[in-house]
């Protein structure tokens, strides 16, 4: 499978950018990786035509899985970004999960994740709900990132606040309407802790579940029904957030380095 992906990336490099990236076909492949002492599955989404502009690591919410970010990952890849979506190894430990995200980021930097080596300044961390806490902690251990995106981040203590307050990367936070599942809009306080907050917006009509896709009836019952329209809007805003952060970095940095073997 890795050889197939390398060949696909060779074709990407040969073909150049495609203006209408949103219609670009997307390829997904899965790798097994040892992260923070646990073996997990990692899905990687790439456009078949667009030259990669950067990489986003997506972290899912509490008791969820990488499958809950399938739609956002495909949307990011269609726009010309590589989306990397791991299963988090620990159900409750934000610290251990942050270790896993850091290890995955370093694998990407070293070119050991099935895609060309990724300079850290071309990498964005994206976390939903509990994954927002996880990625915020990880981001403090990875200075020089292109940015951090919190998708309705949740934290029952002050860990996320403390982590976000130490970020050296710009941040964008997208929020759902207040509910029990997001601690009545507690992500707004997390957003305000960021030293470089580009924007923080409430996605109109969105429930906590609308930041994952596909979601399920369990989340809808527990956290609010939301709507297909709100889910689409949340996904579009998340793609725009990643694009803004990476394209800001691109003004002064080159695109992804190519593997010499390619």
C-alpha atoms as an extended CHARMM CRD file, in Angstrom:
* protein
*
       262  EXT
         1         1  UNK       CA              0.0000000000        0.0000000000        0.0000000000  PROA      1               0.0000000000
         2         2  UNK       CA              2.8260000000        2.4190000000        0.8190000000  PROA      2               0.0000000000
         3         3  UNK       CA              4.3100000000        1.9160000000       -2.6380000000  PROA      3               0.0000000000
         4         4  UNK       CA              0.9390000000        2.7090000000       -4.1960000000  PROA      4               0.0000000000
         5         5  UNK       CA              0.6720000000        5.9060000000       -2.1600000000  PROA      5               0.0000000000
         6         6  UNK       CA              4.1880000000        6.9880000000       -3.1450000000  PROA      6               0.0000000000
         7         7  UNK       CA              3.3230000000        6.4230000000       -6.7980000000  PROA      7               0.0000000000
         8         8  UNK       CA              0.1340000000        8.4590000000       -6.3550000000  PROA      8               0.0000000000
         9         9  UNK       CA              2.1400000000       11.2690000000       -4.7760000000  PROA      9               0.0000000000
        10        10  UNK       CA              4.5710000000       11.1150000000       -7.7070000000  PROA      10              0.0000000000
        11        11  UNK       CA              1.6270000000       11.6700000000      -10.0480000000  PROA      11              0.0000000000
        12        12  UNK       CA              0.4650000000       14.5520000000       -7.8570000000  PROA      12              0.0000000000
        13        13  UNK       CA              3.8850000000       16.1930000000       -8.0910000000  PROA      13              0.0000000000
        14        14  UNK       CA              3.9400000000       15.7510000000      -11.8570000000  PROA      14              0.0000000000
        15        15  UNK       CA              0.4720000000       17.1270000000      -12.4540000000  PROA      15              0.0000000000
        16        16  UNK       CA              0.7420000000       20.3420000000      -10.4020000000  PROA      16              0.0000000000
        17        17  UNK       CA             -2.0400000000       22.2040000000       -8.6400000000  PROA      17              0.0000000000
        18        18  UNK       CA             -5.6270000000       21.9370000000       -9.7480000000  PROA      18              0.0000000000
        19        19  UNK       CA             -7.6220000000       25.1400000000       -9.5120000000  PROA      19              0.0000000000
        20        20  UNK       CA            -10.9000000000       23.4210000000       -8.7060000000  PROA      20              0.0000000000
        21        21  UNK       CA             -9.5100000000       21.4300000000       -5.7840000000  PROA      21              0.0000000000
        22        22  UNK       CA            -12.8940000000       20.9180000000       -4.2010000000  PROA      22              0.0000000000
        23        23  UNK       CA            -13.8260000000       18.5120000000       -7.0190000000  PROA      23              0.0000000000
        24        24  UNK       CA            -10.5490000000       16.6120000000       -6.7480000000  PROA      24              0.0000000000
        25        25  UNK       CA            -10.9400000000       12.8600000000       -6.0800000000  PROA      25              0.0000000000
        26        26  UNK       CA             -9.6680000000       11.7350000000       -2.6910000000  PROA      26              0.0000000000
        27        27  UNK       CA             -7.7120000000        8.6140000000       -1.7500000000  PROA      27              0.0000000000
        28        28  UNK       CA             -7.7470000000        7.2090000000        1.7870000000  PROA      28              0.0000000000
        29        29  UNK       CA             -5.4130000000        4.5720000000        3.1850000000  PROA      29              0.0000000000
        30        30  UNK       CA             -4.9500000000        3.1980000000        6.6950000000  PROA      30              0.0000000000
        31        31  UNK       CA             -1.7120000000        2.5060000000        8.5260000000  PROA      31              0.0000000000
        32        32  UNK       CA             -1.0160000000        0.9100000000       11.8830000000  PROA      32              0.0000000000
        33        33  UNK       CA              1.2770000000        2.9840000000       14.1040000000  PROA      33              0.0000000000
        34        34  UNK       CA              2.8580000000        2.6660000000       17.5230000000  PROA      34              0.0000000000
        35        35  UNK       CA              1.9700000000        5.8920000000       19.3560000000  PROA      35              0.0000000000
        36        36  UNK       CA              2.5840000000        6.5330000000       23.0570000000  PROA      36              0.0000000000
        37        37  UNK       CA              3.1000000000        2.8340000000       23.6970000000  PROA      37              0.0000000000
        38        38  UNK       CA             -0.1060000000        1.7370000000       21.9930000000  PROA      38              0.0000000000
        39        39  UNK       CA             -0.7710000000        0.4230000000       18.5020000000  PROA      39              0.0000000000
        40        40  UNK       CA             -3.5170000000        2.3960000000       16.7740000000  PROA      40              0.0000000000
        41        41  UNK       CA             -4.9830000000        2.7590000000       13.3210000000  PROA      41              0.0000000000
        42        42  UNK       CA             -4.3760000000        5.9950000000       11.4100000000  PROA      42              0.0000000000
        43        43  UNK       CA             -6.3650000000        7.0250000000        8.3270000000  PROA      43              0.0000000000
        44        44  UNK       CA             -4.6140000000        9.2860000000        5.7990000000  PROA      44              0.0000000000
        45        45  UNK       CA             -6.5870000000       11.2000000000        3.1710000000  PROA      45              0.0000000000
        46        46  UNK       CA             -4.9060000000       12.7730000000        0.1230000000  PROA      46              0.0000000000
        47        47  UNK       CA             -6.1210000000       14.4620000000       -3.0310000000  PROA      47              0.0000000000
        48        48  UNK       CA             -5.3720000000       12.5390000000       -6.1980000000  PROA      48              0.0000000000
        49        49  UNK       CA             -4.5540000000       15.7240000000       -8.1360000000  PROA      49              0.0000000000
        50        50  UNK       CA             -3.7210000000       18.7270000000       -5.9430000000  PROA      50              0.0000000000
        51        51  UNK       CA             -0.1710000000       19.3830000000       -4.7420000000  PROA      51              0.0000000000
        52        52  UNK       CA             -0.3270000000       19.1120000000       -0.9100000000  PROA      52              0.0000000000
        53        53  UNK       CA             -0.3920000000       22.5240000000        0.7510000000  PROA      53              0.0000000000
        54        54  UNK       CA              0.0180000000       21.2060000000        4.2720000000  PROA      54              0.0000000000
        55        55  UNK       CA             -1.1620000000       18.5970000000        6.7480000000  PROA      55              0.0000000000
        56        56  UNK       CA             -3.8930000000       18.5700000000        9.3920000000  PROA      56              0.0000000000
        57        57  UNK       CA             -3.9510000000       16.0230000000       12.2180000000  PROA      57              0.0000000000
        58        58  UNK       CA             -7.5300000000       15.5180000000       13.4490000000  PROA      58              0.0000000000
        59        59  UNK       CA             -8.2690000000       14.2660000000       16.9850000000  PROA      59              0.0000000000
        60        60  UNK       CA            -11.7200000000       12.8970000000       17.8150000000  PROA      60              0.0000000000
        61        61  UNK       CA            -13.8090000000       13.4130000000       20.9190000000  PROA      61              0.0000000000
        62        62  UNK       CA            -14.3080000000       11.3740000000       24.0890000000  PROA      62              0.0000000000
        63        63  UNK       CA            -15.2160000000        7.7070000000       23.4890000000  PROA      63              0.0000000000
        64        64  UNK       CA            -15.3710000000        8.3310000000       19.7420000000  PROA      64              0.0000000000
        65        65  UNK       CA            -13.1070000000        7.0920000000       16.9420000000  PROA      65              0.0000000000
        66        66  UNK       CA            -11.2990000000        8.2510000000       13.8220000000  PROA      66              0.0000000000
        67        67  UNK       CA            -14.3950000000        7.3330000000       11.7820000000  PROA      67              0.0000000000
        68        68  UNK       CA            -16.1760000000       10.3880000000       13.2080000000  PROA      68              0.0000000000
        69        69  UNK       CA            -13.8820000000       12.7020000000       11.2340000000  PROA      69              0.0000000000
        70        70  UNK       CA            -14.2610000000       10.9510000000        7.8850000000  PROA      70              0.0000000000
        71        71  UNK       CA            -16.2820000000       13.7450000000        6.2800000000  PROA      71              0.0000000000
        72        72  UNK       CA            -14.0260000000       16.5700000000        7.4760000000  PROA      72              0.0000000000
        73        73  UNK       CA            -10.9280000000       14.6340000000        6.4090000000  PROA      73              0.0000000000
        74        74  UNK       CA            -12.3250000000       14.0720000000        2.9190000000  PROA      74              0.0000000000
        75        75  UNK       CA            -13.2760000000       17.7560000000        2.6550000000  PROA      75              0.0000000000
        76        76  UNK       CA             -9.7660000000       18.8260000000        3.6610000000  PROA      76              0.0000000000
        77        77  UNK       CA             -8.1500000000       16.4540000000        1.1690000000  PROA      77              0.0000000000
        78        78  UNK       CA            -10.4340000000       17.6810000000       -1.6100000000  PROA      78              0.0000000000
        79        79  UNK       CA             -9.1390000000       21.1890000000       -0.8930000000  PROA      79              0.0000000000
        80        80  UNK       CA             -5.5400000000       20.0710000000       -1.3350000000  PROA      80              0.0000000000
        81        81  UNK       CA             -4.5430000000       19.3180000000        2.2770000000  PROA      81              0.0000000000
        82        82  UNK       CA             -3.4240000000       15.9700000000        3.6650000000  PROA      82              0.0000000000
        83        83  UNK       CA             -5.6800000000       14.8890000000        6.5510000000  PROA      83              0.0000000000
        84        84  UNK       CA             -4.2720000000       12.4490000000        9.1150000000  PROA      84              0.0000000000
        85        85  UNK       CA             -6.8120000000       10.9320000000       11.5140000000  PROA      85              0.0000000000
        86        86  UNK       CA             -5.6720000000        8.5740000000       14.2950000000  PROA      86              0.0000000000
        87        87  UNK       CA             -7.6510000000        6.6510000000       16.8450000000  PROA      87              0.0000000000
        88        88  UNK       CA             -6.6570000000        8.0980000000       20.2170000000  PROA      88              0.0000000000
        89        89  UNK       CA             -5.0710000000        5.3420000000       22.3260000000  PROA      89              0.0000000000
        90        90  UNK       CA             -6.5520000000        6.1730000000       25.7450000000  PROA      90              0.0000000000
        91        91  UNK       CA            -10.1800000000        6.6570000000       26.7130000000  PROA      91              0.0000000000
        92        92  UNK       CA             -9.6180000000        9.2190000000       29.4820000000  PROA      92              0.0000000000
        93        93  UNK       CA             -5.9880000000       10.3880000000       29.6360000000  PROA      93              0.0000000000
        94        94  UNK       CA             -5.5600000000       13.6680000000       27.7900000000  PROA      94              0.0000000000
        95        95  UNK       CA             -1.8280000000       13.5400000000       28.5110000000  PROA      95              0.0000000000
        96        96  UNK       CA             -1.2860000000       10.1110000000       26.9890000000  PROA      96              0.0000000000
        97        97  UNK       CA             -3.3640000000       11.0480000000       23.9540000000  PROA      97              0.0000000000
        98        98  UNK       CA             -1.3490000000       14.2510000000       23.5820000000  PROA      98              0.0000000000
        99        99  UNK       CA              1.8080000000       12.1080000000       23.6460000000  PROA      99              0.0000000000
       100       100  UNK       CA              0.3440000000       10.1040000000       20.7610000000  PROA      100             0.0000000000
       101       101  UNK       CA             -0.3830000000       13.2460000000       18.7180000000  PROA      101             0.0000000000
       102       102  UNK       CA              3.1510000000       14.5180000000       19.3290000000  PROA      102             0.0000000000
       103       103  UNK       CA              4.6020000000       11.1650000000       18.2500000000  PROA      103             0.0000000000
       104       104  UNK       CA              2.4520000000       11.1860000000       15.1110000000  PROA      104             0.0000000000
       105       105  UNK       CA              3.5430000000       14.7410000000       14.2830000000  PROA      105             0.0000000000
       106       106  UNK       CA              7.1840000000       13.7250000000       14.6300000000  PROA      106             0.0000000000
       107       107  UNK       CA              6.6090000000       10.7060000000       12.4000000000  PROA      107             0.0000000000
       108       108  UNK       CA              5.1950000000       13.0680000000        9.7870000000  PROA      108             0.0000000000
       109       109  UNK       CA              8.1820000000       15.3900000000       10.1400000000  PROA      109             0.0000000000
       110       110  UNK       CA             10.5140000000       12.4420000000        9.6110000000  PROA      110             0.0000000000
       111       111  UNK       CA              8.6260000000       11.1830000000        6.5580000000  PROA      111             0.0000000000
       112       112  UNK       CA              7.6680000000        7.9870000000        8.4030000000  PROA      112             0.0000000000
       113       113  UNK       CA              3.8860000000        8.1790000000        8.0260000000  PROA      113             0.0000000000
       114       114  UNK       CA              3.4150000000        7.2070000000        4.3820000000  PROA      114             0.0000000000
       115       115  UNK       CA              3.5250000000       10.7660000000        3.0180000000  PROA      115             0.0000000000
       116       116  UNK       CA              6.4390000000       13.0970000000        2.1700000000  PROA      116             0.0000000000
       117       117  UNK       CA              8.2250000000       14.6730000000        5.1440000000  PROA      117             0.0000000000
       118       118  UNK       CA              6.1840000000       17.5160000000        6.6130000000  PROA      118             0.0000000000
       119       119  UNK       CA              7.9240000000       20.6460000000        7.9540000000  PROA      119             0.0000000000
       120       120  UNK       CA              6.3800000000       21.5270000000       11.3000000000  PROA      120             0.0000000000
       121       121  UNK       CA              5.3540000000       24.9610000000       10.0530000000  PROA      121             0.0000000000
       122       122  UNK       CA              3.0940000000       23.2120000000        7.5050000000  PROA      122             0.0000000000
       123       123  UNK       CA              1.2110000000       21.2750000000       10.1910000000  PROA      123             0.0000000000
       124       124  UNK       CA             -2.0790000000       22.1810000000       11.8900000000  PROA      124             0.0000000000
       125       125  UNK       CA             -3.5790000000       20.3280000000       14.8560000000  PROA      125             0.0000000000
       126       126  UNK       CA             -7.3820000000       20.0670000000       14.9340000000  PROA      126             0.0000000000
       127       127  UNK       CA             -9.3050000000       18.6830000000       17.8930000000  PROA      127             0.0000000000
       128       128  UNK       CA            -13.0060000000       18.1380000000       18.5260000000  PROA      128             0.0000000000
       129       129  UNK       CA            -14.4700000000       18.2680000000       22.0450000000  PROA      129             0.0000000000
       130       130  UNK       CA            -12.0650000000       16.2450000000       24.2630000000  PROA      130             0.0000000000
       131       131  UNK       CA             -9.7710000000       16.1180000000       21.2220000000  PROA      131             0.0000000000
       132       132  UNK       CA             -9.5260000000       19.8990000000       21.4880000000  PROA      132             0.0000000000
       133       133  UNK       CA             -7.9620000000       19.5120000000       24.9270000000  PROA      133             0.0000000000
       134       134  UNK       CA             -5.6650000000       16.7590000000       23.6360000000  PROA      134             0.0000000000
       135       135  UNK       CA             -4.4100000000       18.7590000000       20.6530000000  PROA      135             0.0000000000
       136       136  UNK       CA             -3.9630000000       21.9250000000       22.7230000000  PROA      136             0.0000000000
       137       137  UNK       CA             -1.6370000000       20.0440000000       25.0710000000  PROA      137             0.0000000000
       138       138  UNK       CA              0.1870000000       18.5030000000       22.1110000000  PROA      138             0.0000000000
       139       139  UNK       CA              0.5810000000       21.8980000000       20.4370000000  PROA      139             0.0000000000
       140       140  UNK       CA              2.4910000000       23.2510000000       23.4380000000  PROA      140             0.0000000000
       141       141  UNK       CA              5.0460000000       20.4670000000       22.8840000000  PROA      141             0.0000000000
       142       142  UNK       CA              5.4240000000       21.2340000000       19.1780000000  PROA      142             0.0000000000
       143       143  UNK       CA              6.6010000000       24.8490000000       18.8970000000  PROA      143             0.0000000000
       144       144  UNK       CA              6.5030000000       26.2570000000       15.3900000000  PROA      144             0.0000000000
       145       145  UNK       CA              3.2030000000       24.7240000000       14.2400000000  PROA      145             0.0000000000
       146       146  UNK       CA              1.1370000000       26.5280000000       11.6120000000  PROA      146             0.0000000000
       147       147  UNK       CA             -1.7540000000       26.6090000000       14.0570000000  PROA      147             0.0000000000
       148       148  UNK       CA             -4.3310000000       24.9710000000       16.3110000000  PROA      148             0.0000000000
       149       149  UNK       CA             -8.0570000000       24.6170000000       15.5950000000  PROA      149             0.0000000000
       150       150  UNK       CA            -10.4520000000       23.8210000000       18.4210000000  PROA      150             0.0000000000
       151       151  UNK       CA            -13.8350000000       22.4350000000       17.3560000000  PROA      151             0.0000000000
       152       152  UNK       CA            -16.1200000000       23.0680000000       20.3360000000  PROA      152             0.0000000000
       153       153  UNK       CA            -13.3030000000       22.1330000000       22.7580000000  PROA      153             0.0000000000
       154       154  UNK       CA            -14.2850000000       20.8200000000       26.1880000000  PROA      154             0.0000000000
       155       155  UNK       CA            -12.3830000000       20.5810000000       29.4530000000  PROA      155             0.0000000000
       156       156  UNK       CA            -13.8390000000       20.0900000000       32.9310000000  PROA      156             0.0000000000
       157       157  UNK       CA            -10.7600000000       21.5580000000       34.6030000000  PROA      157             0.0000000000
       158       158  UNK       CA             -8.1850000000       24.1970000000       33.6930000000  PROA      158             0.0000000000
       159       159  UNK       CA             -5.8320000000       22.0160000000       31.6750000000  PROA      159             0.0000000000
       160       160  UNK       CA             -7.0150000000       23.2830000000       28.2980000000  PROA      160             0.0000000000
       161       161  UNK       CA             -6.9750000000       26.8940000000       29.4850000000  PROA      161             0.0000000000
       162       162  UNK       CA             -3.4110000000       26.5190000000       30.7090000000  PROA      162             0.0000000000
       163       163  UNK       CA             -2.2960000000       24.7730000000       27.5120000000  PROA      163             0.0000000000
       164       164  UNK       CA             -3.9480000000       27.2320000000       25.1390000000  PROA      164             0.0000000000
       165       165  UNK       CA             -2.4940000000       30.1660000000       27.0720000000  PROA      165             0.0000000000
       166       166  UNK       CA              0.9910000000       28.8210000000       26.2470000000  PROA      166             0.0000000000
       167       167  UNK       CA              0.4550000000       28.3730000000       22.5060000000  PROA      167             0.0000000000
       168       168  UNK       CA              2.9880000000       30.0830000000       20.2590000000  PROA      168             0.0000000000
       169       169  UNK       CA              0.8760000000       29.2550000000       17.1850000000  PROA      169             0.0000000000
       170       170  UNK       CA             -2.2130000000       31.1290000000       16.0140000000  PROA      170             0.0000000000
       171       171  UNK       CA             -5.5550000000       29.6280000000       17.0170000000  PROA      171             0.0000000000
       172       172  UNK       CA             -9.0570000000       29.4480000000       15.5730000000  PROA      172             0.0000000000
       173       173  UNK       CA            -11.9510000000       28.1420000000       17.6770000000  PROA      173             0.0000000000
       174       174  UNK       CA            -15.3710000000       27.1190000000       16.3810000000  PROA      174             0.0000000000
       175       175  UNK       CA            -18.1740000000       26.7070000000       18.8960000000  PROA      175             0.0000000000
       176       176  UNK       CA            -21.5920000000       25.0820000000       19.0580000000  PROA      176             0.0000000000
       177       177  UNK       CA            -24.6530000000       26.4970000000       20.7670000000  PROA      177             0.0000000000
       178       178  UNK       CA            -24.3230000000       26.0520000000       24.5650000000  PROA      178             0.0000000000
       179       179  UNK       CA            -25.4150000000       22.6500000000       25.8950000000  PROA      179             0.0000000000
       180       180  UNK       CA            -24.6040000000       20.1630000000       28.6100000000  PROA      180             0.0000000000
       181       181  UNK       CA            -22.1600000000       18.3440000000       26.3020000000  PROA      181             0.0000000000
       182       182  UNK       CA            -19.9690000000       21.4170000000       25.7820000000  PROA      182             0.0000000000
       183       183  UNK       CA            -20.3450000000       22.5150000000       29.4170000000  PROA      183             0.0000000000
       184       184  UNK       CA            -22.6730000000       25.3170000000       28.3860000000  PROA      184             0.0000000000
       185       185  UNK       CA            -20.3050000000       26.9010000000       25.9130000000  PROA      185             0.0000000000
       186       186  UNK       CA            -17.1230000000       26.5440000000       27.9530000000  PROA      186             0.0000000000
       187       187  UNK       CA            -15.0430000000       26.5320000000       24.7720000000  PROA      187             0.0000000000
       188       188  UNK       CA            -15.4320000000       30.2990000000       24.5940000000  PROA      188             0.0000000000
       189       189  UNK       CA            -13.2860000000       30.7000000000       27.6930000000  PROA      189             0.0000000000
       190       190  UNK       CA            -10.6870000000       28.3550000000       26.2040000000  PROA      190             0.0000000000
       191       191  UNK       CA            -10.6290000000       30.4410000000       23.0220000000  PROA      191             0.0000000000
       192       192  UNK       CA            -10.0650000000       33.6720000000       24.9290000000  PROA      192             0.0000000000
       193       193  UNK       CA             -6.9760000000       32.1840000000       26.5750000000  PROA      193             0.0000000000
       194       194  UNK       CA             -5.1290000000       31.9260000000       23.2360000000  PROA      194             0.0000000000
       195       195  UNK       CA             -2.3510000000       34.5360000000       22.8960000000  PROA      195             0.0000000000
       196       196  UNK       CA             -2.9010000000       34.7280000000       19.1110000000  PROA      196             0.0000000000
       197       197  UNK       CA             -6.6080000000       34.1310000000       18.4800000000  PROA      197             0.0000000000
       198       198  UNK       CA             -7.4550000000       34.7550000000       14.8350000000  PROA      198             0.0000000000
       199       199  UNK       CA            -11.1570000000       34.2360000000       15.3970000000  PROA      199             0.0000000000
       200       200  UNK       CA            -13.6780000000       32.4620000000       17.5870000000  PROA      200             0.0000000000
       201       201  UNK       CA            -17.1950000000       31.9980000000       16.2310000000  PROA      201             0.0000000000
       202       202  UNK       CA            -20.3840000000       30.2170000000       17.2020000000  PROA      202             0.0000000000
       203       203  UNK       CA            -21.6270000000       28.1950000000       14.2310000000  PROA      203             0.0000000000
       204       204  UNK       CA            -25.2700000000       29.1990000000       13.9990000000  PROA      204             0.0000000000
       205       205  UNK       CA            -27.6290000000       26.3770000000       14.9170000000  PROA      205             0.0000000000
       206       206  UNK       CA            -24.8450000000       23.8410000000       15.4390000000  PROA      206             0.0000000000
       207       207  UNK       CA            -24.9720000000       21.2580000000       18.2050000000  PROA      207             0.0000000000
       208       208  UNK       CA            -21.9040000000       19.6550000000       19.7580000000  PROA      208             0.0000000000
       209       209  UNK       CA            -22.4260000000       16.6920000000       17.3990000000  PROA      209             0.0000000000
       210       210  UNK       CA            -22.2370000000       18.8300000000       14.2650000000  PROA      210             0.0000000000
       211       211  UNK       CA            -18.4370000000       19.0450000000       14.5390000000  PROA      211             0.0000000000
       212       212  UNK       CA            -18.0820000000       15.3520000000       13.7520000000  PROA      212             0.0000000000
       213       213  UNK       CA            -19.2530000000       13.6100000000       10.6330000000  PROA      213             0.0000000000
       214       214  UNK       CA            -20.7880000000       11.2050000000       10.3380000000  PROA      214             0.0000000000
       215       215  UNK       CA            -22.2940000000       11.5150000000       13.7960000000  PROA      215             0.0000000000
       216       216  UNK       CA            -24.8000000000        9.0830000000       15.2980000000  PROA      216             0.0000000000
       217       217  UNK       CA            -28.0910000000        8.9510000000       17.1660000000  PROA      217             0.0000000000
       218       218  UNK       CA            -26.3210000000        8.4740000000       20.5170000000  PROA      218             0.0000000000
       219       219  UNK       CA            -24.6160000000       11.8550000000       20.1910000000  PROA      219             0.0000000000
       220       220  UNK       CA            -27.7940000000       13.4880000000       18.8800000000  PROA      220             0.0000000000
       221       221  UNK       CA            -29.8170000000       12.2670000000       21.8570000000  PROA      221             0.0000000000
       222       222  UNK       CA            -27.1750000000       13.2630000000       24.4080000000  PROA      222             0.0000000000
       223       223  UNK       CA            -25.9790000000       16.5550000000       22.9290000000  PROA      223             0.0000000000
       224       224  UNK       CA            -28.7070000000       18.0040000000       20.7010000000  PROA      224             0.0000000000
       225       225  UNK       CA            -30.0280000000       17.1760000000       17.2800000000  PROA      225             0.0000000000
       226       226  UNK       CA            -28.4460000000       19.9950000000       15.2850000000  PROA      226             0.0000000000
       227       227  UNK       CA            -29.0790000000       19.6920000000       11.5580000000  PROA      227             0.0000000000
       228       228  UNK       CA            -27.4950000000       18.5990000000        8.3030000000  PROA      228             0.0000000000
       229       229  UNK       CA            -27.1880000000       22.2580000000        7.3220000000  PROA      229             0.0000000000
       230       230  UNK       CA            -25.3550000000       23.1250000000       10.5580000000  PROA      230             0.0000000000
       231       231  UNK       CA            -23.0750000000       20.1080000000       10.1580000000  PROA      231             0.0000000000
       232       232  UNK       CA            -22.1990000000       21.2310000000        6.6290000000  PROA      232             0.0000000000
       233       233  UNK       CA            -21.5250000000       24.7780000000        7.8160000000  PROA      233             0.0000000000
       234       234  UNK       CA            -19.3410000000       23.5380000000       10.6900000000  PROA      234             0.0000000000
       235       235  UNK       CA            -17.3260000000       21.4000000000        8.2740000000  PROA      235             0.0000000000
       236       236  UNK       CA            -16.8940000000       24.3040000000        5.8420000000  PROA      236             0.0000000000
       237       237  UNK       CA            -15.7140000000       26.5720000000        8.6570000000  PROA      237             0.0000000000
       238       238  UNK       CA            -13.2570000000       23.9340000000        9.8500000000  PROA      238             0.0000000000
       239       239  UNK       CA            -11.7910000000       23.5950000000        6.3490000000  PROA      239             0.0000000000
       240       240  UNK       CA            -11.5680000000       27.3740000000        6.0790000000  PROA      240             0.0000000000
       241       241  UNK       CA             -9.7660000000       27.5180000000        9.4400000000  PROA      241             0.0000000000
       242       242  UNK       CA             -7.1170000000       25.0110000000        8.3430000000  PROA      242             0.0000000000
       243       243  UNK       CA             -6.7390000000       26.7700000000        4.9920000000  PROA      243             0.0000000000
       244       244  UNK       CA             -6.3100000000       30.1850000000        6.6180000000  PROA      244             0.0000000000
       245       245  UNK       CA             -3.6590000000       28.9450000000        9.0330000000  PROA      245             0.0000000000
       246       246  UNK       CA             -1.6610000000       27.0670000000        6.4020000000  PROA      246             0.0000000000
       247       247  UNK       CA             -1.9150000000       29.7970000000        3.8040000000  PROA      247             0.0000000000
       248       248  UNK       CA             -0.7500000000       32.3440000000        6.3700000000  PROA      248             0.0000000000
       249       249  UNK       CA              2.3210000000       30.1920000000        6.9440000000  PROA      249             0.0000000000
       250       250  UNK       CA              2.7810000000       29.7060000000        3.2060000000  PROA      250             0.0000000000
       251       251  UNK       CA              3.4610000000       33.3930000000        2.6800000000  PROA      251             0.0000000000
       252       252  UNK       CA              6.8920000000       32.9120000000        4.1920000000  PROA      252             0.0000000000
       253       253  UNK       CA              7.4720000000       29.1520000000        3.9110000000  PROA      253             0.0000000000
       254       254  UNK       CA              7.8430000000       26.6940000000        0.9910000000  PROA      254             0.0000000000
       255       255  UNK       CA              5.3780000000       23.9010000000        0.3150000000  PROA      255             0.0000000000
       256       256  UNK       CA              5.9610000000       20.3580000000        1.5200000000  PROA      256             0.0000000000
       257       257  UNK       CA              9.3580000000       18.9250000000        0.7460000000  PROA      257             0.0000000000
       258       258  UNK       CA              9.2960000000       16.0750000000       -1.7440000000  PROA      258             0.0000000000
       259       259  UNK       CA             10.7730000000       12.7150000000       -0.8910000000  PROA      259             0.0000000000
       260       260  UNK       CA             13.9630000000       12.3590000000       -2.9910000000  PROA      260             0.0000000000
       261       261  UNK       CA             12.8320000000        8.8510000000       -3.9080000000  PROA      261             0.0000000000
       262       262  UNK       CA              9.7860000000       10.3630000000       -5.6080000000  PROA      262             0.0000000000
